[in-house]
Amino acid sequence: MLRLNLKMSNLFVDVSQRFINRALVALLTICTCIFLLGIPPAYASLTDDRFDGNVFALYGGNSSLVNPKFNITQSLERHKPVIIVLYVEDSRDSKAFASTISQIQSFYANELTFITYNVDAIIPGVKVTPENPGYYYQGVVPQTIILDGDGKVTLNAKGVIPFEKIDDNLREVFNLLPRAESVKLKRRQLNEVNTELIPVKTK
């Protein structure tokens, strides 16, 4: 009986050692592949073109921009203006622009439909109509398009543009006071990614 227990113990130790050896070999192989392929560690960064996740949730701090409440057709049926933001997840410019769109939403959320559209979803060679956000894509991200309540394009801007350019256009769309005649705003830095606009106190 003692010999049987000793044999079983030796067999268990042998099997365990083989398992550990195989695991170490597999781990070493994975580490070698990562080193040779130059796969970078995963971390979120505003200054590179790596994929970190949805840019509006991560860098705009606003997950409500991810899934639009209405599409273009539904909005125009209600004569509700639309802002379309074309972007890709792995673009430093798209990341940087996310906070600007989030700021715009804080002022116009109730009156404006926000549609964010990842251009990676565009199928090359497939024609689409103006009711599809991909129709407006011109090869650059981010790209910002504003449609008035009748579907007329009032702004079509490529690249990272300032809050003020979008706001000035929306003021015209909604027939609001020009910036020069309304409360002045200034930027306040919240963190390394986001800023907010606050009224300037006048003496």
Buried (B, 14 or more C-beta within 10 A) or exposed (E): EEEEEEEEEEEEEEEEEEEEEEEEEEEEEEEEEEEEEEEEEEEEEBEBEBEBEBBBBBBBBBEBBEEBEBBBEBBBEEEBBBBBBBBBBEBBBBBBBBBBBBBBBEBBBEEBBBBBBBBEEBEEEEEEEEEBBBBBBEEEBBBBBBBBBEBEEBBEBBEBBEBEEBBBBBBEBEEEEEEEEEEEBEEEEEEEBBBBBEEEEEE
